[in-house]
Amino acid sequence: MSDLWLTPDEVAELTSLEPTSYKAQCRRLARMGIAFTPNAIGRPLVPRSLFEPKPARKEARAEPDWSKVA
């Protein structure tokens, strides 16, 4: 299985539904506001990236305008 998507068992655990209940899983994910894409047989593909920590962003620090300093 690809690392891009949650496994069928992970989706079942997330939705508290049987791994083969694709339509019910899709409805539950939609109600939960979790993005997914149904594949050709209707199984919801949930991006793993939704549940991985995001790297901390470095804030851009403005340099002082030294030309204004006497």
C-alpha positions as CSV (number, residue, x, y, z in Angstrom):
1,M,0.0,0.0,0.0
2,S,1.2,3.5,-0.7
3,D,2.4,5.9,2.0
4,L,0.3,8.6,0.4
5,W,-3.0,7.2,1.6
6,L,-4.3,5.8,4.9
7,T,-4.7,2.0,4.8
8,P,-8.3,0.6,4.7
9,D,-7.9,-0.5,8.3
10,E,-6.8,3.1,9.3
11,V,-9.9,4.5,7.5
12,A,-12.1,2.0,9.3
13,E,-10.6,3.0,12.6
14,L,-11.0,6.7,11.8
15,T,-14.7,6.2,10.9
16,S,-15.6,3.5,13.3
17,L,-17.0,1.5,10.4
18,E,-16.2,-1.8,8.8
19,P,-13.4,-1.7,6.3
20,T,-15.7,-2.8,3.5
21,S,-18.4,-0.2,4.2
22,Y,-17.1,2.2,1.5
23,K,-20.3,4.3,1.0
24,A,-20.9,4.6,4.8
25,Q,-17.2,5.6,5.3
26,C,-17.5,8.3,2.6
27,R,-20.6,9.7,4.3
28,R,-18.9,9.7,7.7
29,L,-15.7,11.3,6.4
30,A,-17.7,14.0,4.7
31,R,-19.6,14.7,7.9
32,M,-16.3,14.9,9.8
33,G,-14.9,17.4,7.2
34,I,-12.1,15.1,6.3
35,A,-10.9,15.3,2.6
36,F,-11.0,12.1,0.7
37,T,-11.2,10.8,-2.9
38,P,-13.2,7.7,-3.8
39,N,-11.2,5.3,-6.0
40,A,-12.7,3.3,-8.8
41,I,-14.4,0.8,-6.5
42,G,-15.7,3.5,-4.1
43,R,-13.1,3.0,-1.3
44,P,-12.3,6.4,0.2
45,L,-8.7,7.4,-0.2
46,V,-7.6,9.7,2.7
47,P,-4.3,11.5,2.3
48,R,-1.9,10.6,5.1
49,S,-0.6,14.1,5.0
50,L,-3.7,15.4,6.7
51,F,-2.6,13.6,9.9
52,E,1.1,14.2,9.8
53,P,2.6,17.2,11.7
54,K,3.4,20.1,9.5
55,P,7.0,21.5,9.6
56,A,7.3,24.7,11.6
57,R,7.5,27.8,9.4
58,K,10.2,30.2,9.9
59,E,8.9,33.7,10.1
60,A,10.6,36.2,7.9
61,R,12.3,38.8,10.1
62,A,12.5,42.3,8.7
63,E,16.0,43.8,8.8
64,P,16.2,47.3,10.3
65,D,16.7,50.2,7.9
66,W,20.2,51.2,9.0
67,S,20.2,54.2,6.6
68,K,17.8,56.0,9.0
69,V,20.2,55.6,12.0
70,A,22.4,58.6,12.6
